[in-house]
């Protein structure tokens, strides 16, 4: 690194130019009084540079041939961080992040292993010089959210949502089989299997209903949040007017559904004041723009995790059932709309197909479906679960 009077600059080549466009898929922000870390999740390799303007308290990072897939403008992290504000500029194919810093700083860049085995993660660490640090309450931002300090170790929680129930029987087969009963039976088997599989680990399973009663859709989301869910699995049985429709399918939230839910979250600050343990109302800067950014980034990361979970579950289901779709579908299902909980909806088969109705009613086949769901969850946790949280 070379020091100049007005400008410090460092290049960080990411091996080579990327021939195709590179996209910034997400961003993890961990603010601190002395050491703010920003992790950029890129779709591919590119190159960039960091420039520091001490006279104006600005630090800039630039990415070439790069475009962002979320909105981030005029964002304030408050006074409890050495990075006060974040702004972006897009000039042609250059994506630029501009950070207003508090006092003199230096920085480091490093590459982190990708959780998915593909793409690039670049971490920019902005470190305050000791003589410029002032005492202030420290906050940490993890997974694009301000996490409140936990007094006890976190217990990983899987919420299983058996669809319908009570007055809502769901779909009905020609033989009179009701969806609500089938999915509750599978949910209970899955609960038993997960509990046995992870008996020696801090993991628990919560059912949104364990009997034949009706639970409104938003209440299911509230139960997941109250239970501090880490994964949400909704179980259903499909229906179609053509009796020959067949196969299992898995859904994750569509971006359109996410956008609509983000608007609702931001409009109801009293009812939705927390995001994954984040006390949004306790942020020193309660600017709605910051709220919007946190929800938007959380949703982007959550949908990616939901698709990863869904892919593992779908692959496992392929061993016991035909697939209606061979990829994770996207839809704005209400129960998938929690911005910070990876969520999938599993259609176990078509109850309106006489053959599948008979299979879904069989306890042995229900065991196979539940085992496939467990296998998918296990593969997801093995590959993507964050260690040490």
PyMOL commands that set and color helices and strands:
alter all, ss='L'
color gray80, all
select helices_A, chain A and resi 54-56+130-132+179-197+217-226+255-267+280-282+288-317+334-336+354-361+363-384
alter helices_A, ss='H'
color red, helices_A
select strands_A, chain A and resi 2-3+8-13+22-30+35-42+47-53+58-64+66-68+75-76+83-91+94-101+105-112+120-128+156-162+203-207+231-238+249-253+274-275+278-279+329-331+342-350
alter strands_A, ss='S'
color yellow, strands_A
deselect
rebuild
show_as cartoon
